Amino acid sequence: MLLALAGLKGGTGRTTLAVALAAEARARGRRTLLVDLDPRGDAHAWSLGAGSLAPTTLRLPGVAPGQAERLRGLAYGHDLTVIDTPTDPDALALVAEVAELMLVPCRPSPMDAWAAVDTVETCVCARSLANFRMQVAVVPNAVDPRTTIGAALPNDLRALGLPVLACSVARRVAHPEAMAHGSTASLDAPAGPAARDINELLEAIEALRTRYSDSHQLRH
């Protein structure tokens, strides 16, 4: 599966989720590739610190000619290819040509919700005839369900007409703390609450994978 973490706004948690999902998939024995398209190269930098804990990681910034086909070719031979995308609309459109799932993290704030709408629209518009089955889904991220805005986020996103996953990722300090020393929350504490969030998200993604052979999209 070719999975892209997408967004037109910074600070939504794309890189954190890309790294966490790729590391968890590798820990489950999946043949996993992590591709860093962001010029910042944060996912690639994490992999250097993680060493043997990291999946195979490539840094391919930019939207050079042939980049979409390069990504498609790299995905062959892997069970899961995770792409960390920048906020560049051109890069987003390029990835949408080949991705099976565009996953859009959204934090509980009006600006993030508005950006999620723009991101989903960009992905759908960029979906090519050759990749018309590509799915788009929004995952509520860094959510504190004890707050009004956090608890309301999934329904607020659906009210905007967005396809929202049933699971969400809570705001937990375990994620940045683990990345700081070249690990992930699920690798550090597999039975912990942060790991459960990532496991549930990965299982939701793998469930969507079985739908890629269909022409159906996520219900709004």
C-alpha positions in Angstrom: 0.0 0.0 0.0 1.2 3.5 -0.8 0.1 5.8 2.0 0.7 9.5 2.1 0.4 11.8 5.1 -0.9 15.0 3.6 -1.6 18.6 4.5 -1.4 22.1 3.3 -0.7 23.5 6.8 2.3 23.0 9.0 2.0 21.6 12.5 -0.7 19.1 11.9 1.5 16.1 12.9 2.2 14.6 9.5 5.8 13.6 10.2 5.1 12.3 13.7 2.3 10.0 12.3 4.4 9.0 9.3 7.3 7.9 11.4 5.0 6.2 14.0 3.0 4.3 11.4 6.1 3.2 9.5 7.9 2.1 12.6 4.9 0.1 13.9 4.4 -1.6 10.5 8.0 -2.6 10.5 7.7 -3.9 14.0 4.8 -6.1 12.9 7.0 -7.6 10.2 5.7 -5.7 7.3 8.1 -4.8 4.5 8.0 -1.0 5.1 9.5 2.0 3.3 9.4 5.5 4.6 9.9 8.3 2.0 10.6 11.8 3.0 9.5 14.4 0.4 9.7 17.3 2.8 12.6 19.6 2.1 13.1 19.9 5.9 13.9 16.2 6.0 12.7 15.6 9.5 11.5 12.0 8.9 14.9 11.2 7.4 16.7 12.9 10.3 14.7 10.7 12.7 15.7 7.6 10.8 19.4 8.4 11.2 18.9 8.6 14.9 16.8 5.5 15.1 19.3 3.3 13.4 18.2 -0.3 13.2 14.8 0.6 14.7 13.9 2.6 11.6 12.4 1.1 8.4 14.3 1.7 5.2 14.1 5.5 4.7 14.7 7.6 1.6 14.9 11.3 1.2 13.5 12.6 -2.1 12.5 16.2 -1.7 11.0 18.2 -4.5 8.7 17.6 -7.5 11.2 16.7 -10.1 10.0 15.2 -13.4 9.2 11.5 -13.1 8.8 11.8 -9.3 5.3 10.2 -9.3 6.5 7.2 -11.3 9.6 7.0 -9.1 7.4 6.7 -6.0 5.2 4.1 -7.7 8.3 2.0 -8.5 9.7 2.3 -5.0 6.5 1.0 -3.6 6.9 -2.3 -5.4 8.2 -5.0 -3.1 7.0 -3.3 0.0 3.8 -4.1 2.0 3.6 -0.5 3.1 5.2 2.7 1.7 4.6 5.8 3.9 5.2 9.2 2.3 5.8 12.3 4.5 4.7 15.2 2.2 5.4 18.9 2.5 2.8 21.6 2.5 3.5 22.3 -1.2 0.3 22.0 -3.3 2.4 20.8 -6.3 4.0 18.0 -4.2 0.5 17.1 -2.8 -1.0 16.8 -6.3 2.0 14.7 -7.5 1.6 12.2 -4.7 -2.2 12.0 -5.3 -1.4 10.6 -8.7 -0.1 7.4 -7.2 -1.1 7.1 -3.6 -3.8 4.6 -2.5 -4.7 6.6 0.6 -4.1 10.2 1.4 -4.3 10.6 5.2 -4.9 14.1 6.4 -4.1 14.7 10.1 -6.2 17.5 11.7 -5.7 19.0 15.1 -8.6 20.6 17.0 -8.5 24.2 15.8 -10.5 26.1 13.2 -7.4 26.8 11.1 -6.5 23.2 10.9 -10.1 22.2 10.0 -10.2 24.8 7.2 -6.8 23.6 6.0 -8.1 20.0 6.0 -11.0 21.0 3.7 -8.5 22.6 1.3 -6.2 19.5 1.4 -9.0 17.1 0.7 -10.2 19.2 -2.2 -6.7 19.4 -3.6 -6.3 15.6 -3.3 -9.6 14.9 -5.0 -9.0 17.3 -7.8 -5.5 15.9 -8.4 -6.8 12.3 -8.5 -5.9 11.0 -11.9 -8.0 8.7 -14.1 -5.3 6.1 -13.7 -5.7 6.3 -9.9 -9.4 7.0 -9.5 -9.8 4.6 -6.6 -7.5 6.6 -4.4 -9.1 7.3 -1.0 -8.8 10.3 1.2 -9.4 10.3 4.9 -9.0 12.7 7.8 -7.7 11.6 11.1 -8.3 13.7 14.2 -4.9 14.2 15.7 -3.5 15.6 19.0 -7.0 15.5 20.5 -7.7 16.1 24.1 -11.3 14.6 24.6 -11.6 16.4 27.9 -11.9 19.7 26.1 -15.0 20.9 24.2 -13.2 21.5 21.0 -11.4 18.2 21.1 -14.5 16.2 21.8 -16.4 17.9 19.0 -13.6 17.7 16.4 -14.8 14.5 14.6 -18.4 15.6 14.2 -17.2 19.2 13.3 -15.1 17.7 10.5 -18.0 15.6 9.2 -20.2 18.7 9.2 -17.7 20.2 6.8 -18.3 17.3 4.5 -15.0 15.5 5.2 -14.4 11.8 5.3 -13.3 11.1 8.9 -11.8 7.9 10.3 -13.6 6.5 13.3 -10.3 6.4 15.3 -8.3 9.4 16.5 -4.9 10.1 18.0 -4.8 11.7 21.4 -2.4 14.4 22.4 0.3 12.6 24.3 3.8 13.8 25.2 5.1 10.3 24.6 5.3 10.9 20.8 7.7 13.8 20.8 9.7 12.4 23.7 10.2 9.1 21.9 11.2 10.8 18.6 13.7 12.9 20.5 15.8 9.8 21.2 15.3 8.1 17.9 12.3 5.9 18.8 8.5 6.0 18.7 5.9 5.8 21.5 4.8 2.3 20.3 8.3 1.0 20.3 9.1 2.4 23.8 5.9 1.2 25.4 4.0 -1.2 23.2 1.2 -1.6 25.8 0.9 2.1 26.5 -2.0 4.4 25.5 0.0 6.2 22.8 0.9 2.9 21.2 -2.8 1.9 21.2 -3.7 5.0 19.3 -1.1 4.2 16.6 -2.1 0.5 16.5 -5.7 1.4 16.0 -4.8 3.9 13.3 -2.7 1.4 11.5 -5.5 -1.2 11.7 -7.9 1.3 10.2 -5.5 2.0 7.4 -5.1 -1.7 6.7 -8.8 -2.1 6.6 -9.1 0.6 4.0 -6.4 -1.1 2.0 -8.9 -3.9 1.2 -11.2 -1.4 -0.3 -8.7 -0.1 -2.8 -9.8 -2.7 -5.3 -13.3 -1.3 -5.1 -14.5 2.0 -6.6 -16.2 3.0 -3.4 -14.9 5.9 -1.4 -15.2 6.6 2.3 -18.7 7.8 3.3 -18.8 11.4 4.4 
